[in-house]
Amino acid sequence: MQMINRTWTLVAAIALVSGIALGGCGIIYKPDIQQGNLLERTNVHQLKPGMSKRQVLSLLGQPSVISPFDNNRWDYVSTFQHRGGKTLQRKLTLIFKNDVLVRTEGEYFAETPQDMLKASQSFEGNYKPNTESAGAKGDMKDAQPAGGN
């Protein structure tokens, strides 16, 4: 009986040490985490002073935060973390007066075009599209399905 207990203790210790070692190596999958408002650039650029709260709601949806002390301020906040990396935070504040939009603060889409291009390339992988069409060479056998004639 004592031999069985030692064996299970040894197996549990090995499993624990292996789990800690693998966790530190980055082998364990970490998903992308998106929280808060996910706003589209075209909708944010359509905001104009003079819009009513109802128009803003239909354009952007509910804000993340409406201050209980100042209902004339709406905050749209979003955070994104790519697989355990650095957290990117975006914030857009809308200021109303008499239920009419008077100004916006913050840059929800603050990144430069170079930053956006660099970020998009990290998701592309190694895919290289075939630029030659099957009909360009006049050889149509490449264009047929694998189980074809």
URHU-V374710 format. One record per residue. N is the residue number from 1. PHI is phi in degrees with one decimal (999 if undefined). Layout:
n=N phi=PHI
n=N phi=PHI
//
This chain:
n=1 phi=999
n=2 phi=-68.4
n=3 phi=-66.4
n=4 phi=-66.0
n=5 phi=-63.2
n=6 phi=-65.1
n=7 phi=-63.0
n=8 phi=-65.6
n=9 phi=-65.3
n=10 phi=-65.6
n=11 phi=-62.6
n=12 phi=-64.0
n=13 phi=-65.4
n=14 phi=-63.3
n=15 phi=-63.1
n=16 phi=-64.4
n=17 phi=-64.3
n=18 phi=-65.2
n=19 phi=-62.5
n=20 phi=-66.3
n=21 phi=-64.9
n=22 phi=-68.5
n=23 phi=-64.8
n=24 phi=-77.7
n=25 phi=-87.2
n=26 phi=80.2
n=27 phi=-75.9
n=28 phi=-71.2
n=29 phi=-68.0
n=30 phi=-119.8
n=31 phi=-77.6
n=32 phi=-69.8
n=33 phi=-121.9
n=34 phi=-116.4
n=35 phi=-132.5
n=36 phi=91.4
n=37 phi=-80.6
n=38 phi=-107.2
n=39 phi=-97.1
n=40 phi=-91.9
n=41 phi=-56.9
n=42 phi=-63.3
n=43 phi=-69.2
n=44 phi=-64.1
n=45 phi=-72.5
n=46 phi=-83.2
n=47 phi=-64.8
n=48 phi=-140.2
n=49 phi=-56.6
n=50 phi=102.7
n=51 phi=-72.7
n=52 phi=-79.7
n=53 phi=-61.0
n=54 phi=-63.6
n=55 phi=-65.2
n=56 phi=-64.9
n=57 phi=-60.2
n=58 phi=-71.1
n=59 phi=-83.4
n=60 phi=-108.8
n=61 phi=88.0
n=62 phi=-64.8
n=63 phi=-72.9
n=64 phi=-66.9
n=65 phi=-136.8
n=66 phi=-118.5
n=67 phi=-63.4
n=68 phi=-70.6
n=69 phi=-96.6
n=70 phi=-146.5
n=71 phi=-79.0
n=72 phi=-95.4
n=73 phi=-126.7
n=74 phi=-118.6
n=75 phi=-118.8
n=76 phi=-106.6
n=77 phi=-122.9
n=78 phi=-141.1
n=79 phi=-125.3
n=80 phi=-139.5
n=81 phi=-128.4
n=82 phi=-91.4
n=83 phi=47.1
n=84 phi=80.0
n=85 phi=-83.4
n=86 phi=-66.6
n=87 phi=-87.5
n=88 phi=-97.2
n=89 phi=-114.6
n=90 phi=-121.8
n=91 phi=-143.1
n=92 phi=-131.2
n=93 phi=-110.8
n=94 phi=-112.5
n=95 phi=-112.4
n=96 phi=-113.5
n=97 phi=-140.3
n=98 phi=55.0
n=99 phi=62.0
n=100 phi=-125.1
n=101 phi=-66.4
n=102 phi=-109.1
n=103 phi=-163.9
n=104 phi=-120.9
n=105 phi=-130.3
n=106 phi=90.3
n=107 phi=-123.5
n=108 phi=-65.2
n=109 phi=-113.2
n=110 phi=-85.0
n=111 phi=-69.4
n=112 phi=-79.3
n=113 phi=-57.3
n=114 phi=-65.9
n=115 phi=-64.8
n=116 phi=-65.0
n=117 phi=-65.0
n=118 phi=-62.6
n=119 phi=-65.8
n=120 phi=-68.9
n=121 phi=-68.5
n=122 phi=-70.1
n=123 phi=-98.5
n=124 phi=-76.3
n=125 phi=78.5
n=126 phi=-105.5
n=127 phi=-70.7
n=128 phi=-122.9
n=129 phi=-67.6
n=130 phi=-80.4
n=131 phi=-83.9
n=132 phi=-89.8
n=133 phi=-83.3
n=134 phi=-64.5
n=135 phi=-82.0
n=136 phi=-67.1
n=137 phi=-90.3
n=138 phi=83.4
n=139 phi=-103.4
n=140 phi=-84.2
n=141 phi=-66.7
n=142 phi=-71.8
n=143 phi=-85.9
n=144 phi=-82.2
n=145 phi=-62.2
n=146 phi=-60.5
n=147 phi=-95.1
n=148 phi=-72.6
n=149 phi=-53.2
//
